[in-house]
Amino acid sequence: MNLYLVRHGQAGTREHYDSLSDLGRQQGQRLGEYLLSTGISFDAVYSGCLARQRATAEAALPGARVIADAGWNEFDLAQVYAGYAPHLAAGDDDFRREYEAMQEQMAASRGAHAAPIHRRWNDCDKKIIYAWIESRYEYSGESWPVFVARIHQAFDRVLRAGHEGNVIVFTSATPIGVSAARTLELRDARAMRIASVLLNGSFTTLRVRENEVRLFSLNNAPHLADASLRTFR
């Protein structure tokens, strides 16, 4: 089996992230055109249950029968912020200032999709995510170990389905990072380093032969040759 893991297209603003921007839909369409031009077909099409994942699948493969599996959902960054930001702000003056500045920039953007605050990962985001990965504070939401286990379980469901040809999964950056890291026997924060380089609308391929899974290619984007189509958020 050849497994294609697709990162969703460019999403909405920070306040409405679980959606696709117009550019995100275009990225999905370009992916579909590329797959059609290369003659690649799929025995099965999977998607996480988030709106941006499902919309990318529809843009790339309109009319395809999609198997929805919430196991491929991205972690909830907004929930992580809600749980961790108060702790970090109380103990880190730099984070507090960065967080307040981010909130001000979000308000000033008035929901404009192209505003830089919605399109860049900043230091505030990185501090929040790594605090979550390290389980630094008590947190009632999904932890990093639980998240990683969820992705592995979704991956295993695809393997157990017994597909023999090409299979495609429309998901998000961190599930792809975790899946790629698994092939390298990495289960820690290094998975996030893989996730951080993935372009919107790119695809990563894994090859499954008997009980062996190998990372074959990462962050492919031949359909996004124009620099204006290459985004990270």
N, C-alpha and C positions, 0 to 999 in steps of 0.2 A: 504494500500500500504506500502511495505517496500522499502525504498530508500537507495541504496548503493552509497556513494560518494567516488570515488577513486582518490587518489593523483597520478599524473603521476610518472613514473619511474625516476631514476636519469637522469638529463638533461646534456646538453653539458657544455662547458666551459663558463666563464662569457661573452666572446666575441660572443659566438654562443650558447646561453643558450636555444633557442627554438629548441631543438633537443633532441634525447635520446642517452645516452652513450650505449655501449654494455651491461653494467650492468643494465641500465634502461630497455632495452628490455628484459633482463633475468628476472627482477623483474615482468614485465608485464606477461611474459609467466608463471612464477610460480603462479601468481594470477589466471590465466586462468585454470591451472592444479588443483589448490585448489578448485575453483568453480565447476569444472567438477567432482571432487572426492566427493564433498558434495551433488551433485545432484541439485544444485541451478540453476534455469533457470530464464530468464528475459522476461517480457512482452514488455519492451522497453529498448533500449540502447541509451544514449545521450553522447555527447562529446562537449567540447568547440572546438573552431576552431584553436587553436594553434597546431603547428606540434607535440610538445611533448605530448600533450593530445591525439591527434588522433592516434599517433604511439603506445601509451600505450593501447588504445582500440583495435587496430589491433593485438597487441602482445597477449593480454589477450583473446580476443574473435574474432579470425580470421574468416572472412566471415560474421560476424554479420551485420545486417542493422543498421547503426548508424545515429541517428538524430543529425545533427550539430547545435549548438546554441552558437553563440559568446558571449551570456550573461554569459556563464560559464568561459570565458577567465580570466586568471590572470591579475592583474594590470601590467603595463609596468614599471619594475624597472629601465631599462636603461633610459627611458624618465624622470622618477622621478629624477634620478641622474643628468641628463642634466639640469633640471629645478632648482634643489635645491642645488647641490654641490657648485656652485659659491657663493650663499648666505651664506651657512654654512662655507665655507672656508674663507670668508671675515671676519666673526665674531667669529670664533672659531679656535684658533691656533692648538689645539689638533686634531680637525677634519682635518684641512689642512694637518698636518703631516701624519695622518693616511691615508688620501686619496692619497697623493703622494706616500706613501709606498705601498699602494695597487696597484697603477698603475705600479710601478717598479716591483713588484712581478708578476703581470700579464705578463709584457714584458719578464721577466726572465723565466717564465714557458714555453714559446714557444708553447703554446697551448696544453700542456700535460694534458690529462684528469685527471690524478691522482694527479696533483699538489695541495697542500693544499689550495692555494688561490682560487681555483675553487670549493672547497668542504666544505668550512666553512663560516658561517655567522660571520662577524666581527663587531667591534664597529662602524665602518664607515657605514656599512649597516643599523645597528640599528638606528643610529642617523638620517640618511636620511629618513628611513621609518616613524619614529615617528614625524619628522618635517612635513612630508607629511600628516600623519593622523591628526595632529593638525592644518593643513592649515596655517603654520607659515609664509609663504611668498606667494606673488602673483605668480600664476602658471597657465599656459595656458592649461596644460594637464588635464586628468581626476582626479578630486579631490576624497578624501576618501569618503565623503558623496555620491557623484555620483556613485562611484564604489560600495558601499554597496547597494544603490538602484538598481543598475544593477543586482547584484547577487540575490536580493530579487525578482526582476521581472522574472529572469530566473527560480528561484525556483517556483514561482507562475505559470509559464507556464506549468511546469511539473505537478503541482497539478491540474490545470484546464483540463489537457488532460484526466483525468478520469481513469488512470490506476488502476487496482485493485490488481495486484500481485506484483512481484518484479520488480523494476526499478533500473538501474545502470547509473551513470553519471561519466564520466572520466573528471576530472577537475584538479585543483591545490590547494595548501595548503590554501591560503587566502580565496577563495570562500567556501571551506569546513569550515574554521574557522568562517566565517560570517554566514553560514547556521546553524552551531551548536550553535553559540551564539544567533541566532534568537530564538531558542527553549527555551533559558534561559532568553529571553527578554533583551539581551545585544546588544547594537548597537554602542559601542565605541571601544577603542583600545584593550579591553580585547579579542576581536575576534582574534587579532593578536597573543595573548598569546596561544590561542588554536592552531592556524596555525603553530606556531613555534615548536611544539612537534611532528608534523605529519611526519611519515616516508615516503620516496618515495615508491610508490606501495602499501601503506596501504589503508584500507577502513574503513569508518565510516558509521554507519547505523542510519537511522531515521525511525520512525514508524508513519504513518499517519492514523488516525482513525477519520472519519467524518471531523470535522474542527480543530482537535487537532494534532499537530506535536510534537513528543517527541524524544529527543536524546536517542538512545537505546544503542549504543556502540561507542567508539572512538578509532581511530588509531589501528585497528586490523591488525595483521601481522603474522598469524599462518603459512603462506606460506613462510615467510622469517626467518625461524628458525636459519639458519646459520648467524653468526654475520657479515660475509663478505657481506651479502645481505642487511644489514640494513644501510641505508644512509639517510641523512637529506637534501642533496642538490646535 
